Amino acid sequence: MSIAEKYFKEQMKSGEFRRAYLEEKPKLDTEYRLEELKRDIQKRKSTDELIGKWRTRRSL
């Protein structure tokens, strides 16, 4: 386990940190996915490829 993983695990013991993390994580994940989609559109990837990627990522 890396130092970062150990630190994160320790921080998750704090109720305040855990609540904030669980609230913000979906927002950050959504922002990341939107940026990734924007890059794929700029690369002119096909609609089928974009939809396939979306379906694959949604199941995660």
C-alpha positions, 0 to 999 in steps of 0.5 A: 500500500502506498503512502497516499493510500495509507493517508486516504484510509486514515482520513476515511476514519473521520466522519466529516472527511468521509461525508465530504468525500462521498459528496464530492466524489460523484461530482468529480467523476462526472466532471472527468467523464464530461472532459473525456467525452469532450476530448473524444468528440474533438477527436471526431470519434464515431457516435457508435464508439462514444455510445459504446464507451458510455455504456461500458463506463456506466456499468462500472 
